[in-house]
Amino acid sequence: MIALAFPWVFLALPLPFAVYFLVPAHRERAPALRFPFFRRMAHTAGSKTHAGAAVLSRSRFQMISAVLTWCLLVAALARPEWIGDAVEVSRSARDVVLAIDISGSMDTRDFKAPDGSPKQRFAAVRDVVDDFVTGREGDRMALIVFGSRAYVQSPLTEDLETITSLLGQTEVAMAGPHTAIGDAIGLAIRTFEASDIEQRLLILLSDGADTSSRMSPVNAAEIAASKGIEIHTVGVGDPDASGEDRVDLGALQDIAGRTGGAYFFAEDEAGLQDIYERIDALTPRETETLSYRPKTSLAFLPLGAAALIPFAAVLVLLFSSRHRRAVA
């Protein structure tokens, strides 16, 4: 289908005709001699007299060429476009950030694999998170890892293979031996600033108490709540341990409660798998569909024709003038 981007430009079509009829014609002066008995001499010689200033005449061919050129220029300014068939694009209606604790305590081998064998905490988390990420194809996700400091491993992206690949290359204690939950939440807030989507979800997993954050987890959670970020917290590890090895379940519950999220605790890999399935059920994939019609400008067609017509008209006039001289 062909449409015009600026159809109102056609209001300018009668402009040359208005100038032609309302503005006085240009007169070209010709040299002449003036003496009293000029009319008698002209009558005796059988010649016709002419005015001292004459209006140049135009042939019908010139007028038609000028009119066509003007009409084509106006048509080009109206910008004709070819509008293609509707194209629908689906994108995620929610952005998700994963914040994974990789402090030194995540190296503890107290998780039970499905076969009952002991398994490293981080290895169990990585396997479960891989399945979770793979099942959310089409969503935009980001990955943050934190220990003594928090780092963005991947900004928000739809390339979920990159998320799983980077998580697979991550090792325990790469970010330091301590736990900075508040900094991880703060970094997630900054990551969400690049998003124009209103629904924002942070899934935070930790096995320890906050010991090295520059911002307290409670304050960070309050800021996240004010920006519409919902936080689901997942606790792993031993709540009865001492020091940094003790998971602070109360803090994780408080963080989730302040943002309208949910709190979970996992004791083994099966429990962790169940938690991520419940999170998936709580936050199913939401998409929004955008529809648009691709447009291709066709303005070059009338513009090219408008450039060719005067050129062709000049060639025709030159050829006809030489032909008349040759016949004469």
C-alpha positions in Angstrom: 0.0 0.0 0.0 1.2 3.5 -0.9 0.6 6.4 1.4 1.7 10.0 1.8 3.7 11.2 4.8 2.8 14.8 4.2 -0.3 15.0 2.0 -0.9 18.7 3.0 2.1 19.6 0.7 -0.3 19.3 -2.2 -1.8 22.6 -1.1 1.2 24.2 -2.8 0.2 22.9 -6.2 -1.7 26.1 -7.4 1.1 28.4 -6.2 2.8 28.8 -9.6 -0.5 29.5 -11.3 -1.3 32.2 -8.7 2.1 33.8 -9.4 1.5 33.6 -13.1 -1.9 35.4 -13.0 -1.4 37.8 -10.1 2.3 39.0 -10.5 3.1 41.3 -13.5 5.0 39.6 -16.2 8.7 40.2 -16.7 9.3 42.5 -19.7 12.6 42.4 -21.6 13.7 45.7 -23.1 15.0 45.9 -26.7 17.2 48.7 -28.2 15.3 51.0 -30.6 15.6 54.3 -32.5 13.0 57.0 -32.2 12.3 59.7 -34.8 9.2 61.6 -35.9 8.3 59.9 -39.2 9.0 56.3 -38.0 5.4 55.1 -38.6 5.5 56.4 -42.2 8.8 54.7 -42.9 7.5 51.5 -41.4 4.4 51.7 -43.5 6.4 52.4 -46.6 8.7 49.5 -45.9 5.8 47.2 -45.2 7.1 46.4 -41.6 5.1 46.0 -38.4 5.9 48.1 -35.4 6.6 46.6 -31.9 6.6 47.9 -28.4 9.9 49.0 -26.8 9.5 46.2 -24.1 8.3 42.7 -25.0 7.1 39.7 -23.0 8.9 36.6 -24.0 6.5 33.9 -25.2 6.7 30.2 -24.2 5.7 27.3 -26.3 3.0 24.8 -25.2 5.7 22.2 -24.8 7.7 24.4 -22.4 4.5 25.1 -20.3 3.6 21.4 -20.1 7.2 20.5 -19.0 7.2 23.2 -16.3 3.8 22.1 -15.0 4.9 18.4 -14.8 8.1 19.3 -13.1 6.4 21.3 -10.5 3.8 18.6 -9.8 6.5 16.0 -9.4 8.5 18.2 -7.0 5.4 18.6 -4.9 4.7 14.9 -5.0 8.3 14.2 -3.8 7.9 16.7 -0.9 4.7 14.9 0.1 7.0 11.9 0.6 5.2 8.9 -0.8 5.9 5.7 1.1 5.3 2.0 0.5 3.8 0.6 3.7 4.4 -3.2 4.1 2.4 -5.8 6.0 2.1 -5.6 9.7 5.0 -7.0 11.7 4.5 -8.1 15.3 7.4 -8.1 17.8 7.1 -9.7 21.2 9.3 -8.5 24.1 9.4 -9.3 27.8 7.2 -7.1 30.0 9.5 -7.6 33.0 13.2 -7.5 33.6 14.9 -10.0 36.0 18.2 -9.6 37.8 19.9 -12.6 39.5 22.1 -11.8 42.4 24.2 -14.8 43.4 26.3 -15.1 46.6 29.8 -16.4 45.7 31.5 -15.7 49.1 33.9 -18.2 50.6 31.2 -20.1 52.5 29.5 -21.1 49.3 32.4 -23.7 49.0 30.9 -25.7 51.8 29.9 -29.2 50.7 26.7 -29.7 52.8 24.1 -29.8 50.0 22.6 -33.1 49.1 22.4 -34.1 45.4 19.4 -36.1 44.2 21.4 -39.3 44.7 22.2 -38.4 48.3 25.9 -37.5 47.8 27.3 -34.3 49.3 27.6 -31.3 46.9 29.1 -27.9 47.0 26.6 -25.2 47.7 27.6 -23.1 44.7 27.6 -26.0 42.3 24.0 -26.9 43.4 23.0 -23.3 43.0 24.6 -23.0 39.6 22.8 -26.2 38.3 19.4 -25.0 39.5 19.9 -21.5 38.2 20.9 -22.8 34.8 17.6 -24.6 34.5 15.7 -21.6 35.7 17.4 -19.2 33.2 16.9 -21.7 30.3 13.2 -21.9 31.0 12.7 -18.2 30.8 13.5 -17.8 27.1 12.4 -14.4 25.8 12.9 -12.6 29.1 15.6 -10.0 29.7 17.9 -11.0 32.5 21.1 -9.7 34.2 23.6 -11.4 36.5 25.2 -10.0 39.6 27.7 -11.9 41.7 28.8 -10.7 45.1 31.2 -11.5 47.9 33.1 -8.8 49.7 32.0 -6.6 46.7 29.3 -6.9 44.2 29.9 -7.0 40.4 27.8 -7.1 37.3 28.7 -10.1 35.3 26.1 -9.4 32.6 23.8 -6.4 32.1 20.2 -6.8 31.1 20.1 -9.0 27.9 17.9 -11.4 26.1 20.9 -13.6 25.3 20.3 -16.1 28.1 23.1 -18.3 26.9 25.5 -15.6 27.9 24.1 -15.6 31.4 24.5 -19.4 31.9 28.0 -19.3 30.3 29.2 -16.5 32.6 27.7 -18.3 35.6 29.5 -21.4 34.5 32.8 -19.6 34.5 32.2 -18.1 38.0 34.1 -19.6 40.9 33.6 -19.3 44.7 35.4 -16.4 46.4 36.2 -14.6 43.1 34.5 -11.5 44.6 36.1 -11.9 48.0 35.4 -14.1 51.1 32.8 -11.9 52.8 29.2 -11.1 52.0 27.9 -7.7 50.8 24.1 -8.2 50.4 23.3 -4.5 50.6 25.8 -3.6 47.9 24.4 -6.3 45.7 20.9 -4.8 46.0 22.3 -1.4 45.3 24.0 -2.6 42.2 20.8 -4.3 41.0 19.0 -0.9 41.5 21.6 0.7 39.2 21.3 -2.1 36.7 17.5 -1.5 36.5 18.1 2.2 35.7 18.9 1.1 32.1 15.4 -0.5 31.8 12.3 1.3 30.6 10.1 -1.6 31.7 8.0 -1.0 34.9 7.9 -4.6 36.2 11.3 -5.4 37.8 12.2 -8.5 39.7 15.4 -9.2 41.7 16.1 -12.8 42.9 18.8 -12.7 45.6 20.5 -15.8 46.9 22.8 -15.8 49.9 24.2 -18.2 52.5 25.6 -15.7 54.9 25.0 -12.5 56.9 25.9 -9.1 55.5 29.3 -8.2 56.8 31.0 -5.9 54.3 28.3 -3.7 52.6 28.7 0.0 52.5 24.9 0.2 52.5 22.7 -1.8 54.9 20.5 -4.4 53.2 17.4 -2.8 54.9 18.1 0.7 53.4 18.9 -0.8 50.0 15.6 -2.8 50.2 13.7 0.4 51.0 15.2 2.2 48.0 14.4 -0.8 45.8 10.8 -0.8 47.0 10.5 3.0 46.2 11.6 2.2 42.6 9.1 -0.6 42.1 11.6 -3.4 42.4 10.3 -6.7 43.8 12.8 -8.8 45.6 12.6 -12.6 46.2 15.2 -13.8 48.6 16.5 -17.4 48.8 18.5 -18.5 51.8 20.9 -21.5 51.7 23.4 -22.7 54.3 23.2 -23.2 58.1 21.2 -20.8 60.2 22.7 -22.3 63.4 26.3 -21.7 62.4 28.3 -18.8 63.9 29.9 -15.7 62.4 29.9 -15.2 58.7 29.0 -18.8 58.0 25.5 -18.3 59.6 22.8 -17.4 57.1 20.8 -14.4 58.3 17.3 -15.6 57.6 15.7 -12.7 59.4 17.4 -10.2 57.2 16.4 -12.1 54.0 12.8 -12.2 55.2 12.8 -8.5 56.0 14.3 -7.6 52.6 11.6 -9.6 50.8 8.8 -8.3 52.9 9.7 -4.6 52.4 9.5 -5.0 48.6 6.5 -7.2 48.3 8.5 -10.3 47.4 8.7 -13.8 48.9 11.3 -15.5 51.1 12.5 -19.1 50.7 15.0 -21.4 52.5 16.6 -24.4 50.8 18.4 -27.2 52.6 19.3 -29.3 49.7 19.4 -29.3 45.9 15.9 -30.7 45.6 14.5 -28.0 47.9 16.4 -25.3 45.9 14.9 -26.7 42.6 11.5 -26.6 44.2 12.0 -23.0 45.2 12.9 -21.8 41.7 9.9 -23.6 40.3 7.7 -21.8 42.8 9.4 -18.5 41.9 8.7 -19.3 38.2 5.1 -19.9 39.1 4.9 -16.7 41.1 6.4 -14.7 38.3 5.4 -16.3 35.0 6.9 -15.0 31.8 5.0 -11.9 30.7 5.3 -10.4 27.3 4.0 -7.4 25.4 3.4 -7.4 21.6 4.4 -4.5 19.5 3.0 -4.1 16.0 4.3 -1.9 13.2 4.3 -1.6 9.5 7.7 -1.1 7.8 7.8 2.0 5.6 10.0 2.5 2.5 10.3 6.0 1.0 9.4 6.3 -2.7 10.2 10.1 -2.9 13.2 9.4 -5.1 10.9 8.3 -8.0 9.1 11.7 -8.5 12.2 13.6 -7.6 14.2 11.7 -10.3 11.5 12.3 -12.9 11.4 16.0 -11.9 15.1 16.2 -12.6 14.9 14.4 -15.9 12.0 16.3 -17.5 13.8 19.8 -17.7 16.9 18.1 -19.0 14.9 16.3 -21.7 13.0 19.5 -22.5 16.2 21.4 -23.1 17.5 18.7 -25.4 14.3 18.8 -27.4 14.3 22.6 -27.8 18.0 22.6 -28.8 17.3 19.8 -31.4 14.2 21.6 -32.8 16.1 24.9 -33.0 19.0 23.4 -35.0 16.5 21.6 -37.2 14.7 24.9 -38.0 18.0 26.6 -38.8 19.1 23.7 -41.1 15.7 23.8 -43.0 16.0 27.6 -43.4 
